[in-house]
Amino acid sequence: MQLGKEMEASWHSREMFETLNKMRESQSYTDVILHVKEKCFHAHKVVLAASSRYFDAMFSAGMKESSQSEVELKEDNLTVEAFELLLNFIYSSFLPLTESNVLDILEAADHLQILGVVKKCSLFIVNNLNEEKFDMETRLKICRVADRHNMAELREESLRSLALKFGDICGEEAFMRNITPDELLLLLSRNDLSVPSETFLFQAVIAWIKFDKEERLSHAARLLDKVRLALVDIMVVLGELEAEEFTSIPECFSFMHMCLLQHVRPFLTSSFAQEKGTPRVASKALVSLSPTSGAKYFDSESKSWKPFHGLKLPSVQGKPVVLYTGNHLFLFDEKDVHQYQIDTSTWTTLPPMKNTHQNFQACMFKEFLYVIGGSEVNHTVVSERFSFSKKMWQYISFHEEQGLYGCAVTVHDDCTYSIGGAWADGGAGREVVRFDPAKNVWTKLEGTRHSHTHACAFVVGSKLYVAGGKTEPPSKRQRGLIPSRFVEVYDEENDRWCDVPQPHIPPSNYGAVEVENNIYFILGSFAYNSGIKIDDSEVYQVDLEDWEPISHHDIDAVFVHMPVNRIEMTQEPSEAQEPDTNGLLLESNQLSID
């Protein structure tokens, strides 16, 4: 027999809090007076302890405040206005947050350990940061408050907002006067720092130092070390760092020397170029370059190819070859090489190659650009390299068993590998040769298990792989080549190639392969890491249906994963730069918190 029924009444808690608040206001049954600066507040210890870990610890047994009727709160950053709003919130659950009071409330709530309010304040700040409702000084204050109270996520959001607005705010007097050396260093270290150019950034740092030279000159070396100096106009560098106050600093003198050396002898793969020559961009994107339809980028969220309006391609004959390194993109035609400088969005043209090439590959090693195979002029001098210091092409040695057409090429352990290809266009081979640039010598290695042409050679971890392209059919009765489903890895210790199992790749794979628990999409001679990881315990095939559009690309397209300017990528075609290929290398808000 049912004797009763449970009842839940939300109105009861509301009425109870309303009554408690009236009792506080009339000082009925209050048992503590809190002193904040010059103002006192009457309250009930039990209500305070129930809402705040700070007060719960203060009024617990053994603490002197537990027996006191008056307590002074001495926290320097605790304002009367913020405490009064929090006390009202404790008794009412209502808190009016505005852009002008949220920081004081956040600091007070963090000090009093009212965690729900800390979370709501942080969310309010982040939303307003994204909507750009805070000025520079407030953004800087948010960063400092977050740092002082160990709020890592809020600190990162505030730094990100400052980085994205850096180009607009770095010249303001408030910025020059208020930002500290350590805060500036944090911003200069970020890859998402938004500036028109690295030359602009260099000048901004110099201007900040000169704003208070006597105090700030000692920080010059560590700040300039975070500037991508290989991207700064050499005349601007010399104009500033040749001044006596900078030449007297050994590190600054060294920076000037390295910039000058890089300008005279532009080694694109030197440690200085790699460290100081990579554009400061938010992210990289998979980019498709087609002579017929231009540049496109792969939107990883919508899984679709979209026009890359900001990148206009020079005219090329047939399907090109593309290579990316540091701040440069190289687009190879049959005889010409076009060089794109990413930070300035400008094209120039290198001196023409000695031979005309087709179905070749290219790679970069140290200060040389290599073109391997594909010569139509002389089969004994099929490959050549370009010296950036001498601005000239020169032939390299040749191996009689090296495939001329359709070989896969990559750099691994300071050597260049040429895999597969054939002596005549349309064939596929198993030959593998390795080039030692220090000796100008090719060495024949053990051939692959399967034939390959127009495949992709790539390095994952410390291992060399080959995948994609085409191979010979299993039966001699079949004519022509067929798409290759083989993935092979080179066992360098034993000089042999081994098949790589593909247990998680479905039949409709859109060019996907499985290498070391990662999914790569083979796009011509380029291997794109999709970011899909496979757990060791997984026994089923991965679902790749969402990735089908990645295979819907232009037949004459080549692919590269390169730094991009997201604004430039989506700007209107009329705003995009025409390539220059004539140059020689050279508000208040009320918030109710439940």
C-alpha positions in Angstrom: 0.0 0.0 0.0 1.4 3.4 -1.0 1.5 5.6 2.1 2.9 8.8 0.5 4.3 10.5 -2.5 7.6 12.4 -2.9 7.2 16.1 -3.7 9.7 18.5 -5.3 9.0 22.2 -5.3 11.4 24.6 -7.0 9.5 27.5 -5.5 10.7 26.5 -2.0 14.4 27.2 -2.7 13.5 30.5 -4.3 11.4 31.6 -1.4 14.1 30.4 1.1 16.7 32.5 -0.7 14.4 35.5 -0.8 13.8 35.2 2.9 17.5 34.8 3.7 18.3 37.9 1.7 15.6 39.9 3.5 17.1 38.6 6.8 20.6 39.7 5.7 19.3 43.2 4.7 17.5 43.5 8.1 20.5 41.9 9.9 18.3 39.2 11.3 20.3 36.2 12.7 23.4 37.5 10.9 26.5 36.2 12.7 29.4 37.9 10.9 30.4 41.3 9.7 32.8 41.4 6.7 35.0 44.5 6.3 36.1 45.2 2.7 38.1 48.4 2.5 35.9 51.1 4.2 32.6 49.2 3.9 31.1 46.5 6.1 28.6 43.8 5.1 26.4 41.7 7.4 26.0 38.0 6.5 25.3 34.5 7.7 28.4 32.2 8.0 26.5 29.1 7.0 25.3 30.8 3.7 28.8 32.1 2.9 30.4 28.7 3.6 27.8 26.9 1.5 28.6 29.1 -1.5 32.4 29.7 -1.2 35.2 27.3 -0.5 37.2 30.2 0.8 34.6 31.0 3.5 34.0 27.3 4.2 37.7 27.0 5.1 37.7 30.2 7.0 34.8 29.3 9.2 35.7 25.7 9.8 36.7 24.5 13.3 40.3 25.4 14.2 40.4 28.7 12.3 40.4 31.9 14.4 37.7 33.4 12.1 35.3 30.6 13.1 34.8 32.3 16.5 35.0 35.9 15.4 32.0 38.1 14.7 33.9 40.5 12.5 36.4 39.6 9.7 38.5 41.9 7.5 39.1 40.8 3.9 42.5 42.4 3.0 42.9 41.1 -0.6 44.3 44.1 -2.6 42.4 43.2 -5.8 39.1 42.7 -4.0 37.0 45.8 -4.7 34.0 46.9 -2.7 31.8 47.0 -5.8 32.8 43.4 -6.9 32.3 42.0 -3.4 28.9 43.6 -3.0 27.8 42.1 -6.4 29.1 38.6 -5.3 27.4 38.8 -1.9 24.1 39.7 -3.6 24.7 36.8 -6.0 25.2 34.4 -3.1 21.8 35.3 -1.7 19.9 35.7 -5.0 21.7 33.7 -7.7 21.6 36.8 -9.9 24.8 38.6 -11.2 24.8 41.5 -13.6 28.0 41.2 -15.7 29.3 44.0 -17.9 32.5 44.7 -19.8 33.5 47.2 -17.2 32.9 45.0 -14.1 33.7 41.4 -15.2 37.4 41.5 -14.5 36.9 42.7 -10.9 34.2 40.1 -10.4 36.4 37.4 -11.9 39.3 38.3 -9.6 37.1 38.4 -6.5 35.3 35.2 -7.4 38.6 33.4 -7.9 39.9 34.7 -4.6 36.7 33.6 -2.8 36.7 30.3 -4.8 33.1 30.7 -6.0 33.9 28.4 -9.0 30.6 28.8 -10.8 31.1 32.5 -11.1 34.7 32.1 -12.3 33.5 29.8 -15.1 30.7 32.2 -16.2 33.0 35.2 -16.1 35.6 33.4 -18.2 32.9 32.5 -20.7 31.6 36.0 -20.8 35.1 37.4 -21.4 35.9 34.9 -24.2 32.7 35.6 -26.0 33.4 39.4 -25.9 37.0 38.9 -26.9 35.8 37.1 -30.0 33.3 39.9 -30.7 36.2 42.5 -30.2 34.3 44.4 -27.4 37.5 45.0 -25.3 40.1 47.5 -26.1 43.9 46.8 -26.1 44.4 47.8 -22.4 41.6 45.6 -21.2 42.8 42.6 -23.3 46.2 43.1 -21.7 44.6 43.3 -18.2 42.6 40.1 -18.9 45.9 38.3 -19.8 47.5 39.5 -16.5 44.5 38.5 -14.4 44.4 35.1 -16.0 48.1 34.6 -15.5 47.9 35.8 -11.8 45.1 33.3 -11.1 46.5 30.4 -13.1 43.6 30.4 -15.6 45.4 28.8 -18.5 42.5 28.7 -21.0 41.5 32.3 -20.4 45.2 33.4 -20.6 45.6 31.6 -24.0 42.4 33.2 -25.4 43.5 36.6 -24.3 47.0 36.1 -25.8 45.4 34.9 -29.0 43.1 37.9 -29.3 46.2 40.2 -28.8 48.1 38.3 -31.4 45.3 38.6 -34.0 45.1 42.3 -33.4 48.8 42.9 -33.1 49.3 44.7 -36.4 46.5 47.2 -35.5 47.5 47.9 -31.8 51.3 47.7 -31.8 51.7 51.4 -32.7 49.3 52.7 -30.1 50.8 54.7 -27.3 49.0 52.6 -24.7 50.6 49.5 -26.2 54.1 51.1 -26.3 53.7 52.3 -22.7 52.0 49.4 -21.0 53.2 46.1 -22.5 56.0 44.5 -20.6 59.1 42.8 -22.1 57.9 39.3 -21.1 54.4 39.9 -22.5 55.9 41.2 -25.8 58.1 38.1 -25.9 55.1 35.8 -25.5 53.4 37.5 -28.5 56.5 37.5 -30.7 56.9 33.7 -30.0 53.4 33.0 -31.4 52.9 31.6 -34.9 49.5 33.2 -35.2 50.8 36.8 -34.7 49.0 38.9 -37.3 51.2 41.5 -39.0 51.4 42.8 -42.6 55.0 41.5 -42.9 57.9 40.5 -40.8 59.6 43.8 -41.7 56.7 45.6 -40.1 57.1 43.5 -37.0 60.8 44.1 -36.8 60.2 47.9 -37.0 57.5 47.6 -34.3 59.9 45.9 -32.0 62.6 48.5 -32.6 60.0 51.2 -32.0 59.0 49.6 -28.7 62.6 49.5 -27.6 63.2 53.1 -28.5 60.1 54.3 -26.7 62.1 53.8 -23.5 65.6 53.0 -24.7 67.4 53.3 -21.4 65.1 50.6 -19.7 64.4 48.4 -22.7 67.7 48.1 -24.7 68.8 45.3 -22.4 65.8 43.2 -23.7 66.7 43.8 -27.4 68.5 40.5 -28.0 65.8 38.2 -26.7 63.0 40.1 -28.4 64.7 40.3 -31.8 65.5 36.6 -31.5 61.8 35.9 -31.9 61.5 37.9 -35.1 61.7 35.9 -38.4 64.8 37.9 -39.4 65.3 36.0 -42.7 62.0 37.5 -43.9 62.9 41.1 -43.0 64.1 43.6 -45.6 67.9 43.6 -45.3 68.2 47.3 -45.8 65.8 47.9 -42.8 67.8 45.5 -40.7 71.1 47.3 -41.5 69.5 50.7 -41.1 68.5 49.8 -37.5 71.1 47.4 -36.2 74.1 49.3 -37.5 73.3 51.9 -34.8 75.9 52.0 -32.1 73.5 51.0 -29.3 72.7 47.8 -31.1 76.2 46.9 -32.5 77.4 47.0 -28.9 75.1 44.1 -28.1 76.9 40.9 -29.4 73.6 39.0 -30.2 72.3 41.9 -32.2 75.5 42.2 -34.2 75.3 38.5 -34.8 71.7 38.9 -36.1 72.8 41.5 -38.5 75.7 39.4 -39.8 73.4 36.3 -40.3 70.8 38.4 -42.1 73.5 39.9 -44.4 75.0 36.4 -45.1 71.5 35.0 -45.9 70.9 37.9 -48.2 74.1 37.4 -50.1 74.0 33.6 -50.1 70.4 32.6 -49.7 70.6 29.1 -48.4 67.0 28.1 -48.1 67.7 25.0 -46.1 70.2 26.5 -43.6 69.3 26.4 -40.0 68.9 30.2 -40.0 66.6 30.1 -43.0 64.5 27.3 -41.5 64.3 28.9 -38.1 63.9 32.5 -39.1 62.5 32.1 -42.6 59.1 30.4 -42.1 56.1 32.7 -42.5 54.2 33.6 -39.4 50.8 32.1 -40.3 48.0 30.5 -38.3 47.9 27.2 -40.1 48.8 25.1 -43.1 46.3 23.9 -45.8 46.3 21.2 -48.5 46.5 23.2 -51.7 45.9 22.0 -55.3 47.6 23.8 -58.2 46.1 23.2 -61.7 47.2 25.0 -64.9 43.5 24.8 -66.1 41.5 25.7 -63.0 44.1 27.5 -60.9 44.7 27.2 -57.1 42.3 25.5 -54.7 42.4 24.5 -51.1 40.9 21.6 -49.3 38.5 22.7 -46.5 39.1 20.1 -43.8 35.8 21.0 -42.1 33.4 20.7 -45.1 35.7 18.1 -46.8 35.5 20.0 -50.1 37.8 21.8 -52.5 37.4 25.6 -52.7 38.9 28.3 -54.8 42.1 29.8 -53.4 41.5 33.3 -54.7 44.6 34.9 -53.2 47.0 32.6 -55.2 47.3 33.4 -58.9 49.4 30.9 -60.8 51.9 31.8 -63.6 51.4 30.3 -67.0 52.8 26.7 -67.3 52.8 24.1 -70.1 51.2 20.8 -69.1 51.1 19.3 -65.7 53.7 21.0 -63.4 55.8 19.8 -60.5 55.5 21.6 -57.1 57.8 21.8 -54.1 57.4 23.7 -50.8 60.1 24.6 -48.3 60.1 27.2 -45.6 58.9 30.5 -47.1 59.0 29.4 -50.7 56.9 27.5 -53.2 58.4 26.3 -56.4 56.4 25.5 -59.5 58.3 23.7 -62.2 57.4 23.8 -65.9 59.2 21.8 -68.6 62.1 24.2 -68.5 61.2 27.1 -66.2 61.0 27.3 -62.4 58.7 29.8 -60.8 59.4 30.8 -57.2 56.6 32.1 -54.9 57.5 33.9 -51.7 54.7 33.2 -49.2 55.1 36.2 -46.9 55.0 38.8 -49.7 52.7 36.8 -52.1 55.1 37.5 -55.0 56.3 35.3 -57.9 59.7 35.5 -59.5 61.4 33.2 -62.1 64.7 31.3 -61.8 67.1 31.0 -64.7 65.8 28.2 -67.1 67.0 24.6 -66.6 69.7 23.2 -68.9 67.4 20.5 -70.2 63.7 20.2 -71.0 62.1 17.8 -68.5 58.8 15.8 -68.4 57.5 13.3 -65.9 60.2 14.3 -63.5 60.4 15.0 -59.7 62.1 17.7 -57.6 63.5 18.0 -54.1 65.4 20.4 -52.0 68.6 19.5 -50.1 70.6 22.2 -48.2 71.2 25.1 -50.6 70.4 23.2 -53.8 67.2 22.5 -55.7 67.3 19.1 -57.5 65.4 18.0 -60.6 65.6 14.3 -61.0 64.8 12.5 -64.3 62.6 13.3 -67.2 65.1 14.7 -69.6 64.3 14.7 -73.3 67.7 15.9 -74.6 70.4 13.6 -73.4 69.8 10.4 -71.5 73.2 10.5 -69.9 72.6 13.9 -68.2 69.0 13.5 -67.0 69.3 15.3 -63.7 70.5 18.7 -62.6 70.5 21.0 -59.6 70.2 24.8 -59.0 72.6 26.6 -56.7 71.0 29.6 -55.0 74.3 31.1 -54.1 75.6 31.0 -57.7 72.2 31.4 -59.4 73.0 28.7 -61.9 72.1 25.1 -62.9 74.6 22.3 -63.1 74.4 18.7 -64.2 74.7 15.9 -61.6 75.9 12.3 -62.1 73.7 9.6 -63.6 73.2 5.9 -62.8 72.5 3.6 -65.8 69.8 1.7 -64.0 67.9 4.8 -62.8 64.4 5.2 -64.1 64.2 8.3 -66.3 60.4 8.9 -66.3 57.9 8.7 -63.5 60.4 8.0 -60.7 59.4 8.8 -57.1 61.9 11.1 -55.3 62.4 12.2 -51.7 65.2 13.2 -49.3 66.1 10.8 -46.5 69.1 10.8 -44.2 71.0 13.4 -46.2 70.6 11.5 -49.4 68.2 11.6 -52.4 66.3 8.4 -53.3 64.9 7.7 -56.8 62.3 4.8 -56.8 60.7 3.1 -59.8 59.9 4.8 -63.0 61.2 3.5 -66.4 63.5 4.2 -69.2 60.6 5.0 -71.4 57.4 6.9 -70.6 54.6 4.4 -69.9 56.6 1.8 -68.1 57.1 0.9 -64.4 60.2 -0.4 -62.7 61.5 -1.7 -59.4 64.9 0.1 -59.5 66.0 2.1 -56.4 69.1 4.3 -56.5 70.4 6.6 -53.8 72.3 9.9 -54.5 75.0 11.2 -52.2 75.3 14.9 -52.9 78.6 15.2 -51.0 80.2 12.8 -53.4 78.0 13.3 -56.5 77.5 9.5 -56.7 74.5 7.3 -57.2 74.4 3.9 -55.5 72.1 1.0 -56.6 70.0 -0.5 -53.7 67.8 -3.5 -53.6 64.8 -3.0 -55.8 61.2 -2.8 -54.6 59.0 -5.9 -54.4 56.5 -4.4 -56.9 56.9 -2.1 -59.9 56.1 1.5 -59.5 55.7 4.6 -61.7 54.4 8.1 -60.8 54.3 6.9 -57.2 54.8 8.8 -54.0 58.0 8.5 -51.9 57.7 9.9 -48.4 59.3 9.6 -45.0 57.3 8.9 -41.8 59.3 8.9 -38.6 62.7 7.5 -39.7 61.4 5.2 -42.4 61.1 5.5 -46.2 57.9 4.5 -47.9 56.6 4.3 -51.4 52.9 4.1 -52.4 50.3 5.1 -55.0 50.9 5.6 -58.7 50.7 2.7 -61.1 52.1 -0.8 -61.4 52.3 -3.6 -63.9 49.3 -5.9 -64.0 49.6 -9.3 -62.3 49.0 -11.1 -65.6 51.0 -10.7 -68.8 47.8 -11.0 -70.7 46.7 -7.6 -69.4 48.0 -4.6 -71.3 49.0 -1.3 -69.8 49.5 -0.3 -66.2 47.0 -0.5 -63.4 46.6 1.6 -60.2 48.9 0.3 -57.5 47.5 -0.9 -54.2 50.9 -1.6 -52.8 52.6 0.2 -49.9 56.2 -0.7 -49.3 58.8 0.3 -46.6 62.5 0.2 -46.9 64.5 -1.8 -44.4 67.8 0.0 -44.5 69.7 -2.3 -42.2 69.0 -5.3 -44.4 68.7 -3.4 -47.7 65.3 -4.8 -48.6 61.7 -3.7 -49.2 58.8 -5.1 -47.3 55.0 -4.8 -47.9 53.1 -2.7 -45.4 49.7 -4.4 -44.5 46.6 -2.3 -44.9 44.1 -4.1 -42.6 42.0 -0.9 -41.9 41.7 0.5 -45.4 38.4 -0.2 -47.1 38.1 -1.1 -50.8 36.8 2.4 -51.6 39.8 4.1 -50.2 40.0 7.3 -52.3 43.8 7.0 -52.3 44.2 6.4 -48.6 47.0 4.2 -47.1 47.8 3.2 -43.6 51.3 3.9 -42.3 52.3 3.7 -38.7 48.7 3.9 -37.4 48.0 7.1 -39.4 45.9 7.5 -42.6 47.6 9.3 -45.5 46.0 10.2 -48.8 48.3 9.8 -51.8 47.7 12.7 -54.2 50.1 12.2 -57.1 53.6 12.5 -55.7 52.4 14.0 -52.3 51.3 12.1 -49.2 48.8 14.1 -47.1 48.4 13.3 -43.4 44.7 13.3 -42.8 45.1 13.4 -39.0 43.1 10.1 -38.7 44.8 7.8 -36.2 44.1 4.1 -35.8 44.1 2.6 -32.3 46.3 -0.6 -31.9 43.2 -2.5 -30.7 41.1 -1.6 -33.8 39.9 -4.6 -35.8 37.6 -3.0 -38.2 38.2 -0.9 -41.3 38.0 2.9 -41.0 35.1 4.8 -42.4 36.4 7.1 -45.1 33.2 8.1 -46.9 33.4 11.7 -45.7 36.8 12.0 -47.5 35.5 11.0 -50.9 35.7 14.7 -52.2 39.5 14.7 -51.7 39.7 12.4 -54.7 37.6 14.8 -56.9 40.4 17.0 -58.1 41.7 18.2 -61.5 43.6 15.6 -63.5 46.4 18.1 -64.1 46.7 19.2 -60.5 49.7 18.9 -58.2 49.5 19.1 -54.4 51.3 20.7 -51.5 50.7 21.3 -47.8 51.8 24.9 -47.2 51.3 27.8 -44.9 48.3 30.0 -45.9 46.8 33.3 -45.1 43.2 32.5 -44.4 42.0 36.0 -45.4 44.0 35.9 -48.6 42.6 32.4 -49.4 39.0 33.6 -49.4 39.3 37.2 -50.7 37.6 38.1 -54.0 39.5 37.3 -57.2 39.7 41.0 -58.1 41.7 41.6 -55.0 44.2 38.9 -55.6 47.7 39.7 -56.8 48.6 39.1 -60.4 51.8 37.0 -60.6 55.0 38.7 -61.6 57.1 36.2 -63.4 59.4 38.7 -65.1 61.8 39.0 -62.2 65.0 36.9 -61.9 65.8 35.0 -58.7 66.6 37.0 -56.8 27.9 46.6 -24.4 26.6 45.8 -20.9 24.9 42.5 -20.3 22.7 41.0 -17.6 23.6 37.5 -16.7 21.6 35.2 -14.5 23.6 32.3 -13.2 21.8 29.2 -12.2 
